[in-house]
Amino acid sequence: MGAQPVEWVLVVYYGPEAHRATYGRQVGSNRYTKDYIQLSRKKNFLDAVTNIFSVPEGTTGSVPLTFQWPPGTTPGAFVFNSADRPHLKWETRLGAPRVWKMTPSPSDSTPETVPGDPSRLDFAGAEKQLALLASHGAGQPYLMAIKLRDEPRTLHLRAYLSNPSERYAWADLGFVPQEIQALAAKTSRRSALGWSLFQSGGAAPGAKTDDALSRIITSKNRTSVIDALDMDTGRELSTYLRRPGHGLFFNPTKNHDAWLQPAPLSAQIAAFRDEFLQTLEARFPATPEGDAAAEAIDADPDEVEAFREQIKQESYAVPDSTATVKTRGSAQKAFADAVKANYGYRWRSRQ
């Protein structure tokens, strides 16, 4: 999975309340009893959350969620009604998501980001871990929850550090887009939450797309550049040009350097976009994923030939209810060959 469009971001200032909630209920103190992060009671916040999590009208309890980070997940919930305020809750017996917890030696390869000793069971020892953050050089931590547009019940969790020492530069808040940095800057110990909706969409350009566009722009023979692309790059470029990405994007497989803000199409690309698309789609016709998988299945040469003759008669029926896997593979191979013959094999570069 590459970078996906962002719909909503929640930022939590890591102060005493967040520390006590995420540090753990094992501490012998009634100040360390929460298994959730408190949220806002304001109507605009609740309306936004109800919409983005596709909450049925009239729901007054909780909505199950999955908290995710590389490489883990844990069950959670958005709780609408509680003794105080709505909150993001995790399973009590499992403890807080690892990505929001302390660890003695965090790095960009560990789920945890915030340095500290998570094993202190007394109130004074647990409180001291928060006080020691500055001496570790970790700066000010922020917890984040990122909601992607096409994932109705998943939150991607991360933690970042503002003004960290060089030792923790891999988690610098500077990796986050300016809009999110501004949210973090508005939070404080007294007002710990920041959130925003984002109008993101389209397809994010990958490295192959960026490289191909760069070569197309600088080439004197743009069609020849397209002709030389491999199938994956050609289809990726075609997908991007059909729906250029806009807004904020986030790659769930990355830890901190996971954000992308696609630039608008350059004037050069925009001027020839339709022409490029026409050439790309003729050169690299799209194939549904199911068909591509079926084409890879073993095929019977005799059946392939029989289906080719059937296709010539404009008959495309395959008896799915009785056909073997190999028969369906044979049919798909014959059909794919016909498609490629109609498009790819007869395509010619335009000079």
Number of C-alpha atoms within 10 A of each C-alpha: 6 14 21 24 26 24 21 21 20 20 25 25 24 25 18 13 18 21 20 23 21 25 29 22 20 14 21 14 13 9 13 19 17 21 22 23 21 21 21 14 14 10 9 10 14 14 11 14 16 17 12 18 19 12 16 10 8 6 11 11 12 18 18 16 19 17 23 23 22 16 13 11 17 16 15 24 20 22 19 19 14 11 5 9 14 21 20 19 23 24 14 14 8 12 20 23 23 22 27 25 24 22 19 13 12 17 17 15 13 14 23 22 31 30 22 23 18 17 15 18 14 12 16 12 15 23 16 13 18 20 14 14 16 13 8 15 17 25 19 18 25 24 22 24 20 21 25 26 19 13 13 15 19 22 24 21 25 25 24 29 24 19 17 20 15 11 12 22 19 20 27 22 24 17 18 18 14 11 12 20 15 12 17 24 13 13 18 14 13 9 11 20 23 21 17 14 15 17 12 19 19 18 22 27 23 16 10 15 21 12 13 18 20 12 15 19 14 9 12 11 14 17 18 15 16 22 18 10 17 10 15 12 18 24 20 17 27 23 20 18 23 13 12 18 23 19 18 24 27 23 19 23 15 16 24 22 16 15 20 22 17 17 12 12 15 10 9 10 17 13 11 10 16 13 12 20 18 12 19 23 17 18 23 24 17 15 12 9 9 9 14 15 12 20 20 12 16 14 20 16 12 10 18 21 15 14 23 21 13 16 16 10 9 9 11 12 10 13 9 10 6 8 11 11 14 15 21 22 24 27 27 24 27 23 20 17 17 16 14 16 12 13 16 16 13 10 15 14 13 10 8
